[in-house]
Amino acid sequence: MTYPFEFEKSFLAKSDYDAYFLDSKTDETFALVLKDNKKADYVLIDKNFSTVSRITLSLENSILDNSRYSYIGGTTNGTKYQFLYHDANKDLFELETVDFTTKKTTHREILSLPKAEDFITVFSYNNNCYIITAEPKTSQLMIRVLNNTGNLKEHALSFTVPEVAKRTKLDDYLRNIRVFKEDEEPDFSAAVRSKKLFCSPNEIKIVINSLDHPTHIYTIQLPTMKSKEQFINYTDVVTEKERGQLYINAYIYDNVLYSLLLNKENIRLAVHDLKKNAKLVNNFEMTEDNDQYGILASTPVEEGRMGKRVTLKDINRFRQLVRLLTNGREGVMVHALSNGKLVVRVGTYDLIVMSSGGGGGQWVGGYQHTSNPGGGYRTVYNPMMYYRPGISVSTTTDARFYTSVYFKYMLDPVTLKPAKGRVPDEIGKQIKDYLEDVDKKAKAKNQFAIGKNQYYGYYQPELKTYIIEQIKIL
């Protein structure tokens, strides 16, 4: 698709170009907002990539004319699109409603965050937008849900930080959590993190790992907001002698917990069925005497990626594999192939720091207020504060400049036992390869999925056109 639009700015003004994407899960349309220093085009596009409706407005007296606001998500209701913006300096949330039928826009403040609360994360999923904060003094998890009509509901849930976390406050316990959505391909750069939030249409699961402490799972049922928690202590896998020498990282897929348990003597993948009271259904163990290479879908490799340049080296000795794993940031990730079989990736993922910013990460950063241990508040910068629609994790610098050591299992989705088959390149890897070949001069970039298809949108200055291309996924 090509859409004529000239990004422009006032004389001597700093350019302020961007493009916002919002998909409709209930309608066959999606919306783009193309903005520069002077104007904005709101464009409604159908799934055949034809323009259904457009609104052109001057930025004067518009919410888009305020650089304090960051676009962080939204919801849709027919041809009405609600775009949510956050002013991190004042912790204000504003909602802009765009009606593509009447071709009118309105905006209003919907939330001013209380000083007692600390911002944790925000994300859009299943036509709801979730704003999650923590209230450390009362140990309450605050969840505000923006629905498809633009109404905001508030829920306060009790959340007790476990004793093993010592005196950690709730905001610090959850800070820098990574969000995983059931219908989106995950990226290993986020999977190695110790704090994860998994969302599906029926529930939200928060999973926290710390060293070899029990895996903390906090489940929130949707839409009732009833909560429960579990602690997986791995006594069915780990001996008491091993305590204090393990690193544990866990990942949830389809209500099954996949846990990497790593020390200097063995590598284990424990599989617990959360639907059956966390019953252990499988345990894969690799040792020097039993390396289990024969059941792997892909043998261990050491991979390095610096943008377009990728290097791969096989790892043939168990001791070398353990050494490399224990020296990196370890994790586990699960995704399903089109045939239903599961691929479990186990390994490390470490960012190569680029002094120049490297590949131009697409996370949306922001400043947030947090409480001081001795009282009062301070402002800190979180480079991965927002999970904005249209910003794929595969486009980030973290995802494209790294070193990784990994191997993969392929499992039957019913028995969760090893299965045979070819493991294709992950969708994220194919997206990264594609991005390395696009025009580096492109502006206002978006990388998003509609259904099972992947797309890339960007502004081409020479053509004065916004372009959306489908990325071919094998």
N, C-alpha and C positions, 0 to 999 in steps of 0.2 A: 504494500500500500504506500502511496505517496500523498502527502498533504501539503499544499503550498502554504508557507508561513515564513515571514522574514523576521528573524530575531534582531531587534534594534535596541539602541540605548541613547540616552541624552548625551549631549556633547560633554566630554571629560568625565562622564559618570562611569563607575565600574559596572561591567556587564553583570547582569543578574538573570541568567537563562536557566530554565528548568522545564521538565515535563513530568506531570503526575499521571499515574495510571490507576484505574479502579475498575475491577471486573464485576459483572453481575452474575451471581450464581443461579438466579431464578429466571433470568431473561436472556435472550440471545444477543446481548449487547455488552459493550464495555465503553469506558469514557477515558479521554485524554484531556488534560489541561496543559496547554502550551503557553508559557509566560515569558515575557522579557521585562525590561524596565518601564515600558509604556502601556502594554496591553496584554490581554489574555484571551485565548480562544478555548472555549469549552466545546469539545467535539464528542458526539455520540456516534459510535461505530458498531455496525452489526457484525456477526460472525463470518460474513462474506467479505469483510473489510471494506464495506461501503459506508459513506457518511450518511447518517440518518438525520442528524440535526446538529446545528452549530450555533454558538453564541459568542459574539465578540464584544468585549467590554474594555473600557479604559481602566487602568489600575488605580486611578485616583479614587480615594474613599473606599477602596476594596481591601479586603483582608490580605490579598496577595501583594499589596503595596507596603507591607510591613515585614521587614527582614527578621524581626524577632520570632516570627511564627515558622514552625517546621511542620510540613505535611506528614502525618503519621498513620493515616488509615481512613477507613470509612465504611459505609453501608449503602445499599441501594433499595429502592422501592419503585418498581416499574421504571418510568423515565425520570424519576427523582433520584438524584445522587447526593449523598451526604459526605462531604469531605471534612475530616477532623484535623485540626491544627493545634499545636502546643507551643505556648510561650514558656520556655524553661526558666527564664529569669523571674517571672512572677508566678509560675506554675498555674497558668490559665489555659483552659481548653476551649477553643471556639469551633463551632460547627457551621460550615457553609453548605446550604442546600441549593442545588442547581436543578431546576425544573426544565427539562429539555422540551416539554410540550408547550408550556407557556413562555419559555425562553426568558425566565426571570431567575435571579439569584438573590438569596438572603443569607445573613450570617448573624449568629448570636453566641454569647458566652454560655456554656453549659456546665462548666465546673471550674471552681477555684480551689486548688488543693490545699487542705489545712496544713499549717506549719508542722503539726505533729506527725504528718505522714511523709514517708520517703518514697520517691518514685522507683519502681522496680522495672517494669516493662510495659509495652503496649503492642498489640498485634490485632490484625483483622483475620477473622476465620468464620466460614460458614454464614456469611452475611451478618455477623456481629463484630463489634470492635471492643476488645477487652483492655481496660486500663487497670493495671495491677500496682498497688502500692502497699507499703508496710507501715504499721504503727508500732514502733519498738516498745514504747512504755506499756502498752496494753497487750503486746504480743498478738496483734490482730492482723490478719491478711485482708486487705480491702480490695474487692473486685467490683469494678463498675462496668456495666455492660451497655453499650450503645446498640440499640436494635435497628431494624430496617426502616422504622418510621422516624428515627432521630431522637427517640426517647432514651433517657439514661436511668438505669436502675443500679442501686448501690447494695452491696452485700458485705457484711463483716463476718469473717471466719476466724475461729480460734486456731492459732498455729504456735505450738510450743517447740522451741528450739531444743533438741535433745541434749542431755547432760554431757555427752562426749564432745560437744562443741564448746564446752566450758562456758565462758561468759559472752559469747558472741550474740550480738543483738540480731533481731529478725531481719532488719534491713541489710546488714552485712552478710547474714546467712544466705540471703537470696540474691544479692547483688551480682550483676553481670550474668544472669541466667540466660541460656540459649533456648530459643523456641523452635520446636519441630512440629510441622503440620502433617496430618495423616495423608493428605493428597499432594504433598510436595516432596520431591527427591531431596534427601538430606545430603550434606556435604561433610566430609570427615574433619574438616577444619573446626567445625562446631561440635562434632561428636566426641572429641577428646576432652571437652570441657567437663568439669565436675558437677555443674549445676545445669539441669535440663528441664524444660517444660514441654510435655507432649500433649497435643490437642487433637481430639476427634469430635465428631458431631455429638457424642453422648457424654464425654467427660474430658477433664483436664487432669493430667498427672504430673506432679512435680517430683523430680528424682534428684537427690543430693548424695554425692559421694565425698568422703574425706578419708584419705589414707586407707586403712583397712577396717574402718568403723563400719557397722551395719549400714547397708543401703537404705536410705530414708525415702519412702514413697508416700506422697500426700495426694490423695485422689479427691477430685471435686466432681460430683455428678452434675450434668447439665440437663435441663435448665433449673433444677431444684436447688442447686448450690449446697447440697448436703455433702459433708466431707468425712473422710476416714483416713487413717494412716497405718502404714506397715513398716516394719523394720526387718530386712532380710540379713540374718547374721552368718549365713553360710556354714553353720555347724555340720551340715550334711556333706560338706566338701573339704573344709579347712580343719586341720588339727590345731590344738591349743599351742603347740610348739611354734607354729608358723605366725602366730599373732605378733604384730609389731614389725614384721618383715615383708608384708604384702602391700601391693597397691591394687585397689579395686576401682573399676570404672564400669558403669552399667548403662544399658539402652533398652527401651521398651518398644516392642512392635507387636501389634495385635494382642495386647494383654499378656504377652510373654516377656519375661525379663532375661536379657542376655548379659552376662557379667564376665568381664575379663578379670581374672585373679592372677597376678604376676608377682613372682619373686625370682631369685637368682638360680633356683633349682628346677622350676617347672613353669609351664604356661598353661593355664586352664581357662576354658570357656564353659561356664555353668549356665544351664537353661532351666528357668523356673516358670511354671505355668501359674500366672496370677489368678486365673479363673478357677483353679483347683487349690486354693489356699496356699499358693506359692510352693507347690509340689515340685521337687527336683525331677525333671523329665530327661535330662541328658547332661553329661559332663565329659567334655573332651580335654584330655590331658596330654601335653607334650613334655617329655623329659629327654635327657641325653641317651637313655636306653630305649626309649619309645618315642621317636620324633613324630609319628603319625603323619608324615608327609603324604603317605599314600591316600588318605581320605580328604586331602585338601583339594579345593577346586582351582586354586592357583597357589603355586609354591612361593615361599618368602622372597621378597625383593626389596632392594633399597632404591628409592626413587627420589630424584631431585628435580624440581621445576623452578625455572626462572623465566616466567612469562611463556614465551614460545619454546624455549629450549628445555627439553626433558631428557633426563638420563636414567637408565635402569641397570641395576646390577643384581644378579642372583645371589642369594645367601644359602650356602649348602651345609653349613655346620651349625648345630644346635647352640653351642656355646657362643658363637658369634651372634646368632639371632637374639639370645637372651641378653647379651651385653648391649646390643643396639636398642632393644626394647626398653631396658631399664634406664638407659641414658636419655630417653626422649619423653615426650608427653604422650602417655598411653591412652588408648580408648578402643571402643567397639561400636560398630554401626551396622544396622540391618535395613535392607530394602528388598522389595519384591520385583521379580522379572515379569514380563508380560505373560509368561506361561504359569505364573503363580509360585514358582520356586523361590526360595529365599536365599539371598546372598549375605553372609555375615563377614564383615571386614574387621580384622583384628590387627592392631599395630600402633605406630606412633605418628604424630604429625607435629612438626615444628616449623614455625614461621621464619623465613629468611627476612630479616629486617632490612628494608630498603630506605636509605637516608633521604632519597628524593621522593619517597611516597610510592615508588614502584609502579604497580599496575593500576593505581587510581582506585582505591577501594570504594565501594558503593554503599557501605553502611552509612546511616545517618547519625552523626554524633550530636551530642548536646550537653549542656551543663545541667546538673541536678543538685538539689539541696540534700544534705545528709547530716545526721546528728553527730556531734563531737562526743567522745567518751567522757570528757569532763564537763559536758553541758554545752548548750548552745548549738549553733548550726554552722556548717561550712559548705562551700560550693565546690564541686569536683566535676571534671570533664569525663564523660563516658563516651569513648569513640564508637561504641556499638549500642547506642541508647535506643534507637527505633528500628522496628522491623517494617519498613515502609512497603506497601504493595507496589509491585513492579521493580523491586530491587532484589534480584536473586543473590543468594549467598555465593554462588559460583563466580560472580563478577568481582568479588572482593579481592584486595591484595592478599589477605590471609589465604585465600583459596588458590592463588596463582603463583605465589612465591614461597616455596616450602621444601622441606626434606621429609621423607616419610619411609618408614619400614613397615611392611604389612604382608599379610597372607589372607586368603579367603576360604570360607567354607560355603558349600551349597547344600541347603537343607530342604527336605520335603516339608511343605507347609502344614501337613496333617500330622505326620509322625515325628517331625523335627529331628529326623535322622539324616545322615549324609546321603546326598543324591548326586547323580551324574548329570553332566551337561556342560555346555560352553558358557563361560561368564563373559558377557560383552562389556565393553567399556562403560563405566558409569555415565549417566546422563550429564552429571556435572563436569566430568572430564571432557565430554564432547562439546559442551558449551564453552569451556575454557579454551579448547583448541580453536573453536570458531571465533571467539573474541580476539584472539591474537592475530587474526587475518583481516579484521575490519579496519576501516579508516580511523587512524589515531586522532584525526582532527575533529571527529564527531563530537557533538555537544548534546546535552540533555538526554543522556542515555537511560534506557529502561530495558531490563531483561525479565520477561514474564512468561507464564504458562497460561494457556486457555485450553481447558480440557487436558488432553494428553500431548498437545503440541506446544513447542517452545518457540518464542519469538524474541526479536531484538529490535528495539526502536531507538532511533537516533536522529539528530538534526545534522543535515549536510549543508554547511554554510555556502559553498560555492553554488549549489542548486537552489538555495533558499527554500528548502523542502524538508519536512519531517518524513522519515522513511521507516516502515516496519517490515522486517523480513522474517520469514519462517526459517528456523534453524533445523537443518536436516539431522534427525536422530536415527542412528542405525540400530 
